[in-house]
Amino acid sequence: MTSGLLQPEMIGIEERQEALLALLQPGSGRAMVSRFEQYASEHGIGLDWIWACRDAHGNLESSVLCVPSAGRTAMVFLSSVRSPSQVHQRAALLEHALAYLKEQDVDLAQSLLPCDDQLGHEAHVNGGLLPLTTLLYMERSLARPFKSPPVPDGIELIPWTESMDETLGCILDATYEDTLDCPGLCGLRRTEDIILGHKSCGRQDPGGWILARIDGAFAGAILVNHSRNDDNVELVYIGLAPAARGRGLGAFLLQTLLARYSGSSFRRMTLAVDTKNLPAIQIYEALGFRGTGHRNAYIASLAGKA
């Protein structure tokens, strides 16, 4: 049973390893902390925003790490909650960190937890990170070539270029209408920031960003990026405006990108989807994607609250 002090403090580089040790899974050692620091350095992951609480002896007992990313967002990582007595302390850490983020150029804080982590759920909710949805992670092998589908009548595929961000923004705004994929995110961020976030997800592959002109009007988009860590690609976003839905065009767009990457050096395509988005899941399953796990997503809207 812990008697941690509820006095969160920002941790400097001299105590960073101790704070990371408190953040990583129980049983992690110094070697794992060093590997984590090296990974962060190689992938541009900021480790400056770390707060911790000390126990009665002055040792760092729990910590929270906030990693800012493009598009005015931050991912939040909290020490695991191993007993009910730790919930209050962990929540205090989160509350303190979110108060700091509100003073920065951050509009949205996000976190992910295993679905069975009830104590972590309580700490997140008490600390100000509220449930968004449950995400299903899926993947599909790209080992075998995939035949490119015929382009339906009235459909024109336009490769994205930097000059088309305004058009892409209009498409995204249209696809968010009545969306089933994380609707709780709608309206929380500026569209230009969402595009920046998509660009920074892994390594952007311009050839994997396709806009769809449907019956003469832009009404759909599919965005696929390279993974930073391995030989996979990730489906970052796919969406259609309401008038373009129900015509099999989502499957067509995905098939088009599967044909681009299949049979190449890439091993698999991965994605994450809201478990409530049953039409999308049915399309993914029909095209060979299989579930690999679930996570509960939490968010805190910070825009305009500084």
Backbone hydrogen bonds in HBPLUS format (Angstrom, degrees):
<---DONOR---> <-ACCEPTOR-->    atom                        ^
c    i                          cat <-CA-CA->   ^        H-A-AA   ^      H-
h    n   atom  resd res      DA  || num        DHA   H-A  angle D-A-AA Bond
n    s   type  num  typ     dist DA aas  dist angle  dist       angle   num
A0005-LEU N   A0054-ARG O   2.90 MM  49  5.80 175.2  1.90 166.9 167.7     1
A0009-GLU N   A0052-ALA O   3.01 MM  43  5.58 148.6  2.11 143.9 152.7     2
A0052-ALA N   A0009-GLU O   2.98 MM  43  5.58 150.0  2.07 142.9 149.9     3
A0011-ILE N   A0050-ILE O   2.80 MM  39  5.62 164.7  1.82 154.6 156.1     4
A0015-GLU N   A0012-GLY O   3.12 MM   3  5.78 152.1  2.20 117.1 124.0     5
A0016-ARG N   A0013-ILE O   3.28 MM   3  4.80 163.7  2.31  95.8 100.4     6
A0019-ALA N   A0015-GLU O   3.07 MM   4  6.40 156.8  2.12 152.4 159.2     7
A0020-LEU N   A0016-ARG O   2.85 MM   4  6.12 158.2  1.90 155.5 161.6     8
A0021-LEU N   A0017-GLN O   2.85 MM   4  5.99 149.6  1.95 143.9 152.6     9
A0022-ALA N   A0018-GLU O   3.09 MM   4  6.39 146.4  2.21 141.4 149.4    10
A0023-LEU N   A0019-ALA O   3.05 MM   4  6.28 128.1  2.33 133.2 147.6    11
A0024-LEU N   A0020-LEU O   2.92 MM   4  6.12 155.6  1.98 158.8 161.4    12
A0028-SER N   A0025-GLN O   3.02 MM   3  5.79 149.8  2.12 148.7 150.2    13
A0032-MET N   A0029-GLY O   3.14 MM   3  5.44 121.6  2.50 102.4 115.5    14
A0033-VAL N   A0029-GLY O   3.14 MM   4  6.51 153.7  2.21 148.1 156.0    15
A0034-SER N   A0030-ARG O   2.92 MM   4  6.21 159.4  1.96 153.5 158.4    16
A0035-ARG N   A0031-ALA O   2.97 MM   4  6.25 153.3  2.05 144.6 152.0    17
A0036-PHE N   A0032-MET O   2.89 MM   4  6.10 152.6  1.97 145.6 153.2    18
A0037-GLU N   A0033-VAL O   2.93 MM   4  6.24 156.7  1.98 151.1 157.1    19
A0038-GLN N   A0034-SER O   2.97 MM   4  6.19 157.2  2.02 146.7 152.9    20
A0039-TYR N   A0035-ARG O   2.87 MM   4  6.07 160.0  1.91 148.0 153.7    21
A0040-ALA N   A0036-PHE O   2.89 MM   4  6.10 160.8  1.92 150.0 155.3    22
A0041-SER N   A0037-GLU O   2.94 MM   4  6.16 156.6  2.00 146.5 152.7    23
A0042-GLU N   A0038-GLN O   2.95 MM   4  6.18 160.3  1.99 152.3 157.2    24
A0043-HIS N   A0039-TYR O   3.05 MM   4  6.19 139.9  2.22 146.3 156.4    25
A0045-ILE N   A0040-ALA O   2.83 MM   5  4.55 158.9  1.87 141.5 142.9    26
A0066-CYS N   A0049-TRP O   2.97 MM  17  5.44 165.1  1.99 160.8 165.7    27
A0051-TRP N   A0064-VAL O   2.99 MM  13  5.41 160.2  2.03 153.9 160.0    28
A0064-VAL N   A0051-TRP O   2.86 MM  13  5.41 149.5  1.95 152.1 157.8    29
A0053-CYS N   A0062-SER O   2.94 MM   9  5.51 152.2  2.02 148.0 154.3    30
A0061-GLU N   A0053-CYS O   2.77 MM   8  5.82 170.8  1.78 157.6 161.0    31
A0055-ASP N   A0059-ASN O   2.75 MM   4  5.45 149.0  1.85 149.6 158.7    32
A0058-GLY N   A0055-ASP O   2.97 MM   3  5.34 167.6  1.98 117.8 120.9    33
A0079-SER N   A0063-SER O   2.97 MM  16  5.58 146.1  2.08 172.6 172.7    34
A0065-LEU N   A0077-PHE O   2.81 MM  12  5.09 160.0  1.84 149.8 156.5    35
A0077-PHE N   A0065-LEU O   2.80 MM  12  5.09 158.4  1.85 152.4 159.3    36
A0067-VAL N   A0075-MET O   2.81 MM   8  5.14 164.6  1.83 153.4 157.5    37
A0075-MET N   A0067-VAL O   2.94 MM   8  5.14 155.7  2.00 141.6 139.7    38
A0069-SER N   A0073-THR O   2.89 MM   4  5.49 155.1  1.95 150.1 146.2    39
A0107-ASP N   A0072-ARG O   2.74 MM  35  5.38 158.8  1.79 134.1 139.3    40
A0108-LEU N   A0072-ARG O   3.28 MM  36  6.73 148.6  2.38 148.9 157.0    41
A0074-ALA N   A0108-LEU O   2.97 MM  34  6.48 135.8  2.17 154.2 161.1    42
A0110-GLN N   A0074-ALA O   2.87 MM  36  6.26 152.4  1.95 161.3 168.4    43
A0076-VAL N   A0110-GLN O   2.75 MM  34  5.91 154.5  1.81 168.8 176.0    44
A0086-GLN N   A0083-SER O   2.94 MM   3  5.63 163.7  1.96 123.8 129.0    45
A0087-VAL N   A0084-PRO O   3.20 MM   3  5.48 160.5  2.24 110.6 116.3    46
A0090-ARG N   A0086-GLN O   3.04 MM   4  6.23 170.6  2.05 161.1 163.6    47
A0091-ALA N   A0087-VAL O   2.89 MM   4  6.06 159.7  1.93 154.1 160.3    48
A0092-ALA N   A0088-HIS O   2.98 MM   4  6.18 150.1  2.07 142.7 150.6    49
A0093-LEU N   A0089-GLN O   3.05 MM   4  6.39 151.3  2.13 147.7 155.2    50
A0094-LEU N   A0090-ARG O   3.04 MM   4  6.38 161.4  2.08 151.4 155.5    51
A0095-GLU N   A0091-ALA O   2.89 MM   4  6.10 166.4  1.91 153.4 157.2    52
A0096-HIS N   A0092-ALA O   2.98 MM   4  6.11 157.1  2.04 144.9 151.0    53
A0097-ALA N   A0093-LEU O   2.94 MM   4  6.19 162.4  1.97 152.6 157.4    54
A0098-LEU N   A0094-LEU O   2.86 MM   4  6.07 165.6  1.88 160.1 163.5    55
A0099-ALA N   A0095-GLU O   3.05 MM   4  6.19 151.0  2.13 141.6 149.3    56
A0100-TYR N   A0096-HIS O   3.16 MM   4  6.49 148.0  2.27 143.6 151.7    57
A0101-LEU N   A0097-ALA O   2.95 MM   4  6.29 158.9  1.99 150.4 156.4    58
A0102-LYS N   A0098-LEU O   2.96 MM   4  6.17 146.2  2.08 146.1 154.3    59
A0103-GLU N   A0100-TYR O   2.95 MM   3  5.41 146.4  2.06 109.5 119.5    60
A0104-GLN N   A0101-LEU O   2.94 MM   3  5.03 155.1  2.00 105.4 113.6    61
A0302-LEU N   A0107-ASP O   2.71 MM 195  4.65 165.8  1.73 135.8 136.6    62
A0109-ALA N   A0300-ALA O   2.99 MM 191  5.10 168.0  2.00 148.7 152.6    63
A0300-ALA N   A0109-ALA O   2.90 MM 191  5.10 141.4  2.05 143.4 145.7    64
A0111-SER N   A0298-TYR O   2.95 MM 187  5.11 145.5  2.08 142.0 142.4    65
A0298-TYR N   A0111-SER O   2.85 MM 187  5.11 157.4  1.90 154.0 154.4    66
A0113-LEU N   A0296-ASN O   2.92 MM 183  5.19 150.5  2.01 144.2 153.5    67
A0296-ASN N   A0113-LEU O   2.79 MM 183  5.19 164.4  1.81 163.2 162.9    68
A0117-ASP N   A0114-PRO O   3.18 MM   3  5.51 166.8  2.20 118.3 119.2    69
A0118-GLN N   A0116-ASP O   3.09 MM   2  5.80 126.2  2.39 107.5  92.4    70
A0121-HIS N   A0117-ASP O   2.95 MM   4  6.15 148.9  2.04 142.0 151.3    71
A0122-GLU N   A0118-GLN O   2.99 MM   4  6.32 157.1  2.05 148.2 152.9    72
A0123-ALA N   A0119-LEU O   3.03 MM   4  6.33 160.8  2.07 148.9 153.8    73
A0124-HIS N   A0120-GLY O   2.91 MM   4  6.11 160.8  1.94 151.8 156.9    74
A0125-VAL N   A0121-HIS O   2.96 MM   4  6.14 171.7  1.96 157.8 159.8    75
A0126-ASN N   A0122-GLU O   2.93 MM   4  5.97 166.0  1.95 149.8 154.5    76
A0127-GLY N   A0123-ALA O   2.92 MM   4  5.91 135.0  2.12 136.6 148.6    77
A0127-GLY N   A0124-HIS O   3.17 MM   3  5.04 125.6  2.49  90.7 105.0    78
A0129-LEU N   A0124-HIS O   2.86 MM   5  5.07 154.3  1.92 151.8 146.4    79
A0128-GLY N   A0125-VAL O   3.22 MM   3  5.28 156.8  2.27 101.4 108.4    80
A0130-LEU N   A0299-ILE O   2.87 MM 169  5.42 149.8  1.96 153.7 145.1    81
A0299-ILE N   A0130-LEU O   2.86 MM 169  5.42 155.3  1.92 150.3 153.6    82
A0132-LEU N   A0297-ALA O   2.75 MM 165  5.42 166.7  1.77 152.3 147.6    83
A0297-ALA N   A0133-THR O   2.82 MM 164  5.49 175.4  1.82 170.1 171.8    84
A0275-THR N   A0134-THR O   3.02 MM 141  5.91 166.2  2.04 172.4 168.3    85
A0135-LEU N   A0295-ARG O   2.73 MM 160  5.31 167.0  1.75 170.5 167.7    86
A0295-ARG N   A0135-LEU O   3.10 MM 160  5.31 148.5  2.20 140.5 148.5    87
A0136-LEU N   A0273-VAL O   2.79 MM 137  5.29 169.0  1.80 155.5 158.6    88
A0273-VAL N   A0136-LEU O   2.93 MM 137  5.29 155.8  1.99 142.1 149.8    89
A0137-TYR N   A0293-GLY O   2.87 MM 156  5.37 178.1  1.87 161.0 161.3    90
A0292-THR N   A0137-TYR O   2.68 MM 155  5.52 162.0  1.71 153.0 153.0    91
A0138-MET N   A0271-LEU O   2.97 MM 133  5.40 164.8  2.00 146.6 150.6    92
A0271-LEU N   A0138-MET O   2.98 MM 133  5.40 141.7  2.13 151.3 149.5    93
A0139-GLU N   A0290-ARG O   3.05 MM 151  5.62 147.9  2.16 140.4 147.9    94
A0290-ARG N   A0139-GLU O   2.96 MM 151  5.62 158.1  2.01 148.9 151.9    95
A0140-ARG N   A0269-MET O   2.85 MM 129  5.31 141.1  2.00 145.9 157.9    96
A0269-MET N   A0140-ARG O   2.84 MM 129  5.31 153.3  1.91 151.2 158.5    97
A0142-LEU N   A0267-ARG O   2.77 MM 125  5.24 160.5  1.81 139.8 134.3    98
A0263-GLY N   A0142-LEU O   2.72 MM 121  5.94 165.2  1.75 155.2 158.7    99
A0155-ILE N   A0152-PRO O   3.26 MM   3  5.71 150.6  2.35 137.0 134.6   100
A0215-ASP N   A0154-GLY O   2.78 MM  61  4.84 170.1  1.79 150.3 153.6   101
A0156-GLU N   A0213-ARG O   2.89 MM  57  5.03 152.5  1.96 148.8 155.8   102
A0213-ARG N   A0156-GLU O   2.79 MM  57  5.03 174.9  1.80 161.0 161.0   103
A0158-ILE N   A0211-LEU O   2.72 MM  53  5.03 176.7  1.72 160.0 161.1   104
A0211-LEU N   A0158-ILE O   2.86 MM  53  5.03 175.6  1.86 150.5 151.3   105
A0160-TRP N   A0209-TRP O   3.02 MM  49  5.51 171.6  2.02 150.8 148.2   106
A0164-MET N   A0161-THR O   2.83 MM   3  5.43 164.6  1.86 123.6 128.1   107
A0168-LEU N   A0164-MET O   2.84 MM   4  6.12 162.0  1.87 156.6 162.5   108
A0169-GLY N   A0165-ASP O   2.81 MM   4  6.01 153.8  1.88 146.4 153.4   109
A0170-CYS N   A0166-GLU O   3.10 MM   4  6.42 153.3  2.18 144.1 150.1   110
A0171-ILE N   A0167-THR O   2.98 MM   4  6.31 155.0  2.05 149.5 156.9   111
A0172-LEU N   A0168-LEU O   2.86 MM   4  6.14 165.7  1.88 157.4 160.6   112
A0173-ASP N   A0169-GLY O   2.98 MM   4  6.19 166.1  2.00 150.8 154.3   113
A0174-ALA N   A0170-CYS O   3.10 MM   4  6.30 153.0  2.18 142.5 149.4   114
A0175-THR N   A0171-ILE O   2.90 MM   4  6.22 152.4  1.98 152.8 161.2   115
A0176-TYR N   A0172-LEU O   3.05 MM   4  6.29 134.3  2.27 149.4 160.9   116
A0177-GLU N   A0174-ALA O   3.29 MM   3  5.71 156.3  2.35 107.2 113.9   117
A0179-THR N   A0176-TYR O   3.23 MM   3  5.10 156.0  2.29 122.9 115.8   118
A0185-LEU N   A0182-CYS O   3.07 MM   3  5.90 171.4  2.08 125.6 128.1   119
A0186-CYS N   A0183-PRO O   3.08 MM   3  5.51 156.4  2.14 113.6 120.4   120
A0188-LEU N   A0185-LEU O   3.14 MM   3  5.69 164.9  2.17 138.9 138.5   121
A0193-ASP N   A0190-ARG O   2.93 MM   3  5.28 128.7  2.20 105.1 119.1   122
A0194-ILE N   A0190-ARG O   3.05 MM   4  6.48 148.3  2.15 149.0 158.8   123
A0195-ILE N   A0191-THR O   3.03 MM   4  6.37 156.5  2.08 153.1 158.4   124
A0196-LEU N   A0192-GLU O   3.13 MM   4  6.37 156.0  2.19 137.3 143.5   125
A0197-GLY N   A0193-ASP O   2.89 MM   4  6.16 153.4  1.96 146.5 154.0   126
A0198-HIS N   A0194-ILE O   2.90 MM   4  6.24 152.2  1.98 148.7 156.2   127
A0199-LYS N   A0195-ILE O   2.94 MM   4  6.23 155.3  2.00 151.0 157.7   128
A0200-SER N   A0196-LEU O   3.10 MM   4  6.33 143.1  2.24 143.7 153.0   129
A0201-CYS N   A0198-HIS O   3.29 MM   3  5.26 158.6  2.34 100.6 106.9   130
A0203-ARG N   A0226-HIS O   2.71 MM  23  4.95 164.3  1.74 148.3 152.3   131
A0226-HIS N   A0203-ARG O   2.83 MM  23  4.95 155.1  1.90 160.8 152.3   132
A0208-GLY N   A0205-ASP O   2.72 MM   3  5.28 155.6  1.77 121.8 130.4   133
A0209-TRP N   A0206-PRO O   3.16 MM   3  5.35 165.8  2.18 110.8 113.3   134
A0224-VAL N   A0208-GLY O   2.97 MM  16  4.84 142.6  2.11 116.8 128.0   135
A0210-ILE N   A0222-ILE O   2.92 MM  12  5.43 167.5  1.94 164.5 167.4   136
A0222-ILE N   A0210-ILE O   2.96 MM  12  5.43 155.5  2.02 155.9 162.5   137
A0212-ALA N   A0220-GLY O   2.85 MM   8  4.84 168.3  1.86 136.5 133.8   138
A0219-ALA N   A0212-ALA O   2.97 MM   7  6.09 164.3  1.99 169.7 171.6   139
A0214-ILE N   A0217-ALA O   2.70 MM   3  5.30 155.9  1.75 150.0 142.4   140
A0217-ALA N   A0214-ILE O   3.14 MM   3  5.30 170.0  2.15 110.8 113.7   141
A0241-ALA N   A0219-ALA O   2.81 MM  22  5.11 161.1  1.84 151.4 150.7   142
A0221-ALA N   A0239-GLY O   3.05 MM  18  5.68 152.3  2.13 157.5 162.4   143
A0239-GLY N   A0221-ALA O   3.03 MM  18  5.68 156.2  2.08 161.2 165.3   144
A0223-LEU N   A0237-TYR O   2.75 MM  14  5.10 162.1  1.78 158.5 158.8   145
A0236-VAL N   A0223-LEU O   2.81 MM  13  5.43 137.0  1.99 145.9 158.9   146
A0237-TYR N   A0223-LEU O   3.27 MM  14  5.10 157.8  2.32 136.3 137.9   147
A0225-ASN N   A0234-GLU O   2.99 MM   9  5.36 154.0  2.06 152.6 154.8   148
A0234-GLU N   A0225-ASN O   2.76 MM   9  5.36 163.0  1.79 157.4 163.5   149
A0227-SER N   A0232-ASN O   2.96 MM   5  5.44 165.6  1.98 146.4 141.6   150
A0267-ARG N   A0231-ASP O   2.77 MM  36  5.79 154.2  1.84 145.7 154.8   151
A0233-VAL N   A0268-ARG O   3.03 MM  35  6.49 157.5  2.09 156.1 162.9   152
A0270-THR N   A0233-VAL O   2.89 MM  37  6.37 153.5  1.96 151.5 159.8   153
A0235-LEU N   A0270-THR O   2.81 MM  35  6.15 167.7  1.83 174.9 173.1   154
A0244-ALA N   A0241-ALA O   2.89 MM   3  5.49 151.4  1.97 122.4 131.3   155
A0245-ARG N   A0242-PRO O   3.20 MM   3  5.39 164.5  2.23 109.7 114.5   156
A0252-PHE N   A0248-GLY O   3.17 MM   4  6.40 152.8  2.25 138.9 146.9   157
A0253-LEU N   A0249-LEU O   2.90 MM   4  6.11 161.7  1.93 149.8 153.1   158
A0254-LEU N   A0250-GLY O   3.09 MM   4  6.33 163.4  2.12 149.4 153.8   159
A0255-GLN N   A0251-ALA O   2.83 MM   4  6.00 159.2  1.87 151.6 157.8   160
A0256-THR N   A0252-PHE O   2.96 MM   4  6.15 151.1  2.05 147.3 154.9   161
A0257-LEU N   A0253-LEU O   3.23 MM   4  6.59 153.0  2.31 146.0 151.6   162
A0258-LEU N   A0254-LEU O   2.85 MM   4  6.11 152.7  1.92 150.8 159.6   163
A0259-ALA N   A0255-GLN O   2.92 MM   4  6.11 153.0  1.99 146.4 152.8   164
A0260-ARG N   A0256-THR O   3.24 MM   4  6.53 140.0  2.41 132.0 142.3   165
A0261-TYR N   A0257-LEU O   3.16 MM   4  6.44 153.6  2.23 150.6 155.0   166
A0262-SER N   A0258-LEU O   2.84 MM   4  5.65 153.4  1.91 153.3 159.7   167
A0277-ASN N   A0274-ASP O   2.92 MM   3  5.38 160.7  1.95 116.2 122.7   168
A0281-ILE N   A0277-ASN O   3.13 MM   4  6.42 164.2  2.15 154.0 158.9   169
A0282-GLN N   A0278-LEU O   2.93 MM   4  6.11 157.5  1.99 155.5 160.8   170
A0283-ILE N   A0279-PRO O   3.18 MM   4  6.47 150.2  2.27 141.6 148.9   171
A0283-ILE N   A0280-ALA O   3.06 MM   3  5.12 117.1  2.47  96.3 111.6   172
A0284-TYR N   A0280-ALA O   2.93 MM   4  6.27 164.8  1.96 157.8 161.6   173
A0285-GLU N   A0281-ILE O   2.88 MM   4  6.08 167.4  1.90 154.5 157.9   174
A0286-ALA N   A0282-GLN O   2.99 MM   4  6.08 156.2  2.05 141.9 148.6   175
A0287-LEU N   A0283-ILE O   3.08 MM   4  6.32 135.3  2.28 143.7 155.3   176
A0287-LEU N   A0284-TYR O   3.11 MM   3  5.19 132.2  2.35  96.8 109.8   177
A0289-PHE N   A0284-TYR O   2.92 MM   5  5.23 161.9  1.95 147.8 141.8   178
A0288-GLY N   A0285-GLU O   3.07 MM   3  5.15 161.3  2.10 110.4 111.5   179
A0305-LYS N   A0302-LEU O   3.22 MM   3  5.54 149.9  2.31 138.5 132.3   180
